[in-house]
Amino acid sequence: MLNALKMLGTTELHEMIAEDHGAEAICHFCNEIYRVSEQELSELIERLQTETSSASR
C-alpha cells in the first residue's frame, strides 16, 4: 500500500495527515482493511523527499 501512496506525492500525503490523520484503503478482492498512521505517512514523505533530492544530484 505504501508504494501506491508514494504515487500521490508529498502534497497529497500532507493533506491526508492534516485532514484524515492517516490513510485507509479497503481491498475489494479480499475485503482487507489497510491502515496507515500519521507517523507512517510522515516517514513516507521523508523517504520521497530523500529519493527526490538523491535523484537530482
VOLUMLO-418890 format. One line per field, with one value per residue (C-alpha): residue in three letters; x, y, z. Coordinates in Angstrom, 2 decimals, always signed. Each point is the difference from the previous one (the first is absolute). Layout:
% VOLUMLO-418890
residuo (ala | ...)
east (X | ...)
north (Y | ...)
up (Z | ...)
***
This chain:
% VOLUMLO-418890
residuo (met | leu | asn | ala | leu | lys | met | leu | gly | thr | thr | glu | leu | his | glu | met | ile | ala | glu | asp | his | gly | ala | glu | ala | ile | cys | his | phe | cys | asn | glu | ile | tyr | arg | val | ser | glu | gln | glu | leu | ser | glu | leu | ile | glu | arg | leu | gln | thr | glu | thr | ser | ser | ala | ser | arg)
east (+0.00 | +2.85 | +1.25 | -3.42 | -0.04 | +3.41 | -1.60 | -2.23 | +2.93 | +0.92 | -2.72 | -2.81 | +1.71 | +0.24 | -3.72 | -0.80 | +1.85 | -1.72 | -3.51 | -0.23 | +2.88 | +1.06 | -1.27 | -2.21 | -0.56 | -2.29 | +0.88 | -3.14 | +1.35 | +0.56 | -1.72 | +3.19 | +0.29 | +3.43 | +0.72 | +2.96 | +0.69 | +1.06 | +3.48 | +0.23 | -1.15 | +2.59 | +2.73 | -1.17 | +0.18 | +3.56 | +0.98 | -1.55 | +1.87 | +3.27 | -0.57 | -0.80 | +3.09 | +2.21 | -1.37 | +0.69 | +3.72)
north (+0.00 | +2.40 | -0.30 | +1.02 | +2.98 | +1.11 | +0.69 | +2.65 | +2.24 | +1.97 | +2.66 | -2.56 | -1.91 | +3.19 | +0.58 | -3.53 | +0.67 | +3.36 | -1.06 | -3.71 | -0.59 | -3.02 | -2.06 | -3.01 | -2.24 | -2.97 | -2.83 | -0.79 | -3.46 | -1.27 | +2.76 | +0.55 | +3.46 | +1.59 | +2.92 | +2.37 | +2.22 | +3.65 | -1.13 | -2.42 | +2.71 | +2.40 | -2.60 | -0.61 | +3.74 | +0.08 | -2.94 | +1.65 | +3.23 | -1.91 | -1.94 | +3.21 | +1.81 | -3.03 | -0.29 | +3.66 | -0.28)
up (+0.00 | +0.76 | -3.56 | -1.26 | +2.35 | -1.28 | -3.38 | +1.55 | +0.85 | +3.08 | -0.31 | +0.11 | +2.81 | +2.07 | -0.64 | +1.19 | +3.24 | +0.55 | -0.96 | +0.81 | +2.43 | -2.07 | -2.91 | -0.49 | -3.00 | -0.43 | -2.37 | -1.96 | -0.78 | +3.56 | +2.03 | +2.00 | +1.53 | -0.20 | +2.33 | -0.08 | +2.99 | -0.03 | +1.02 | -2.92 | -2.41 | +1.42 | -0.45 | -3.56 | -0.73 | +1.35 | -2.21 | -3.05 | +0.67 | +0.45 | -3.24 | -1.86 | +1.26 | -0.73 | -3.54 | -0.78 | +0.83)
***
